[in-house]
Amino acid sequence: MQTLFVGNIAFDATEEQIEKLFGSFGDVLSVSLPTWDEGKLKGFGFVQMMNDDEAEEARTNLDGFKLLGRPLRVEVSSGDDEPQQPDQ
């Protein structure tokens, strides 16, 4: 399992668009697009993929890919910046 950081996401992008894009390279477990309090996207997100090789292929092919007019920045997440699950 591998988590990718995706930067420079267009503010009108949806989780479904990101999942479909990354899903063309393998199984996507989750997509997280953080928002500001008013609901506007922060412009970055995280994609968790089942297989490390598929995640690497997605990273290689999608880094610089233009989605809604903006070139994505795709990197392997360091883990320090991944979203935290809220306490239940």
Steps between C-alpha positions, in 0.01 A plus 500: 500500500632843403375853564566768242496874565331688216562872479377784279150353474244731338258642755202364306635143475304220665603187687329299227718661229818431697394142574421433133831651387714300744277194462617463143832381649364265768276456803435822691418442867418860588516860385516788747468862387526731803278808503489834677219565748278644225541180296745627236779258409847579632655396168669179610401151600598143566437185300552165666563214258497128573817407313837679525593426138168641376547807720847553353361467148228755582760736650726473197219552249294762682770731637460803273173372350256787443165452670251782449782717366743453791807273495482255790796447729507137612744368760521209740364630829747526786224409745550820701245690295233234462155584635426374846184305575276689743461352846173315536 
